[in-house]
Amino acid sequence: MDNNLNLPSEIQIELSEDIAQGSYANLAVIAHSSYDFVIDFIRVLPGMPKAKVQSRIILTPDNARRLVLALEDNIRKFDEMERNSAAFQTMLPPIDGMSGEA
């Protein structure tokens, strides 16, 4: 018996123009059941009593684990890139502890 699931070796991903624009979110609320993880991405604005869910993503537990690993890997790469950039070096506080003047 062939254990190969005959999965395609390449997946073509389509990205429509309206989705490519993206939606800004500065809060994520995560819930789960026995079978699914639900992540609501929300935009919270200062002084506004209500916040609107911009997108809801529903994942299986296995895909939620994969998302966590992918985020950790990308954050690590981002941090390494930032540490090596000149802009990051200018953002560091002075070593002698002196503060600047405004």
Order of alpha helices (4+ residues) and beta strands (2+ residues): alpha-beta-beta-beta-alpha-alpha
